[in-house]
Amino acid sequence: MQKHGYLRVECRENWGQRVLKEYKRLAESSQVPVADVRCPKVWKLLEERYKGNGILIPAIEPILMHCAREIAGREELKGKAKVITTPCEILADIGNKAKLPETRFVSWKQFLLELGERLESEKLESSPIPPGFFQNLQCLVVSITGEDEVCSYLKNGDYGAARMIELLWCRDGCHHGDGVIDLE
């Protein structure tokens, strides 16, 4: 990124940990299982088809949105263009609709294309955002990835003793910008 004139900026706040604590709080206090809504495609599916179906759909933004709000609001970065890379086009679209000052969201794949770079194939073998985010919660966590598996699991509606349900639309977790393209 430096050779293209970009400076990498990281969040000061550990938003992943803050979001995890909120999910933990909900899983401990809810009478029904809590759905993971970090994936915008899953969130939309839940809102449209499963609201009120024995599963809690929390109002928790994806971690990346929390990070982007922090970075967009940092005083030392005011007046500077910021690019937030995302694992999929949907998250990039959501971020751009937020209209954060001087901030543009783009999928990692699109960002590399804009720079004339390519992802090396060995880097594509593992997900940068794999399932397992909730594995350390002290409750029963079910993890479902992949469009068919997510749809089948939700349609079945038998959540058993699960307190937390991790749901990622892309198989084996979020990808490198080559994931879900649109919400339709």
C-alpha positions in Angstrom: 0.0 0.0 0.0 2.9 2.4 0.8 4.2 2.1 -2.8 0.9 3.4 -4.0 1.0 6.4 -1.6 -1.3 5.0 1.1 -0.7 5.1 4.8 -2.3 2.2 6.8 -4.3 3.5 9.8 -5.7 1.3 12.5 -8.4 1.9 15.1 -7.5 2.9 18.6 -10.5 1.2 20.0 -10.8 -2.6 19.9 -14.2 -2.6 18.1 -14.2 -6.4 17.6 -13.9 -6.9 21.4 -16.6 -4.3 22.1 -19.0 -5.9 19.6 -18.3 -9.3 21.0 -19.1 -8.1 24.5 -22.4 -6.8 23.3 -23.3 -10.1 21.7 -22.2 -11.9 24.9 -24.5 -9.6 26.9 -27.4 -10.4 24.6 -26.8 -14.1 24.6 -26.8 -14.2 28.4 -29.9 -12.1 28.8 -32.1 -13.2 25.8 -34.8 -15.9 26.1 -34.2 -16.8 22.5 -31.0 -17.5 20.5 -29.2 -14.4 19.2 -28.4 -14.2 15.5 -25.1 -12.9 14.3 -25.8 -9.9 12.1 -22.2 -9.0 11.2 -22.9 -10.1 7.6 -25.1 -7.7 5.8 -26.6 -10.3 3.5 -27.6 -12.5 6.5 -29.0 -9.4 8.4 -31.2 -8.5 5.4 -32.5 -12.1 5.1 -33.2 -12.2 8.8 -35.1 -8.9 8.8 -37.2 -9.8 5.7 -38.1 -13.4 6.6 -37.3 -14.4 10.2 -38.2 -11.4 12.4 -40.2 -12.7 15.3 -39.5 -16.3 14.5 -37.9 -17.3 17.8 -34.6 -15.6 17.1 -33.2 -12.3 18.3 -32.0 -10.0 15.5 -29.9 -7.4 17.3 -29.2 -3.9 16.1 -25.5 -4.2 16.0 -23.5 -2.8 13.1 -20.7 -4.7 11.5 -17.3 -4.2 13.2 -16.0 -2.5 10.2 -18.6 0.3 10.4 -17.6 1.0 14.0 -13.9 1.2 12.9 -14.8 3.4 9.9 -16.8 5.9 12.1 -13.8 6.2 14.5 -11.3 6.7 11.7 -13.6 9.2 9.8 -14.0 11.2 13.0 -10.4 11.4 14.1 -9.1 14.9 14.3 -5.6 14.1 12.9 -7.2 12.6 9.8 -9.5 15.4 9.0 -8.9 16.8 5.5 -7.4 13.5 4.3 -9.1 11.0 2.0 -9.7 7.7 3.7 -10.3 4.3 2.0 -11.9 1.6 4.0 -11.5 -1.9 2.4 -14.2 -4.4 2.9 -14.6 -8.2 2.3 -17.6 -7.7 0.0 -19.4 -5.2 -2.2 -22.5 -5.2 0.1 -20.5 -3.9 3.0 -18.8 -1.3 0.7 -22.3 -0.1 -0.4 -23.5 0.1 3.2 -20.4 2.1 4.1 -20.7 4.5 1.2 -24.4 5.1 2.0 -23.3 6.2 5.5 -21.6 9.2 3.9 -18.8 9.5 6.4 -16.6 12.6 5.8 -13.8 12.1 3.3 -14.3 8.3 3.5 -14.8 5.8 0.7 -15.5 2.1 1.1 -14.3 -0.4 -1.5 -14.0 -4.1 -1.6 -10.5 -5.4 -1.2 -10.7 -7.0 -4.6 -11.8 -3.8 -6.2 -9.1 -1.8 -4.3 -6.4 -4.1 -5.7 -7.8 -3.8 -9.2 -7.7 0.0 -8.9 -4.1 -0.2 -7.8 -3.2 -2.6 -10.7 -2.4 -5.3 -8.1 -3.5 -8.9 -7.8 -4.2 -11.2 -4.8 -1.8 -14.1 -4.8 -3.7 -17.4 -5.0 -2.2 -18.8 -1.8 -3.7 -15.8 0.1 -7.1 -16.7 -1.2 -7.1 -20.2 0.4 -8.1 -18.9 3.9 -10.7 -16.4 4.9 -9.5 -13.1 6.4 -12.7 -13.3 8.5 -13.3 -17.0 9.3 -16.1 -18.5 11.4 -15.4 -18.8 15.1 -15.8 -15.2 16.3 -18.0 -16.4 19.1 -16.1 -19.5 20.0 -15.0 -18.2 23.5 -18.5 -17.4 24.7 -19.6 -19.4 27.6 -22.7 -20.7 25.9 -23.7 -23.0 23.1 -22.7 -21.4 19.8 -23.8 -22.8 16.4 -21.8 -21.6 13.4 -23.3 -21.8 9.9 -21.6 -20.7 6.7 -22.6 -20.8 3.1 -25.8 -19.6 1.4 -27.5 -23.0 1.2 -26.6 -23.9 4.8 -27.7 -20.6 6.2 -31.0 -20.7 4.4 -31.7 -24.3 5.3 -30.8 -23.7 9.0 -33.1 -20.7 9.3 -35.9 -22.3 7.3 -35.8 -25.3 9.6 -36.3 -23.0 12.6 -35.0 -25.6 15.1 -32.3 -23.8 17.0 -32.1 -26.3 19.8 -30.2 -25.1 22.8 -28.2 -22.6 20.9 -27.7 -19.2 22.6 -25.7 -17.6 19.8 -25.9 -18.4 16.1 -23.0 -17.3 13.9 -24.3 -16.9 10.3 -21.9 -16.0 7.4 -23.3 -16.0 3.9 -20.0 -16.9 2.3 -18.8 -20.4 2.8 -16.0 -20.6 5.4 -16.3 -16.9 6.2 -15.9 -13.6 4.6 -13.6 -13.4 1.6 -11.2 -11.0 0.0 -13.7 -8.7 -1.7 -14.9 -11.5 -3.9 -17.9 -12.3 -1.7 -21.5 -11.2 -2.1 -22.0 -8.6 -4.7 -25.5 -7.2 -4.1 -28.4 -7.5 -1.7 -30.9 -8.8 -4.3 
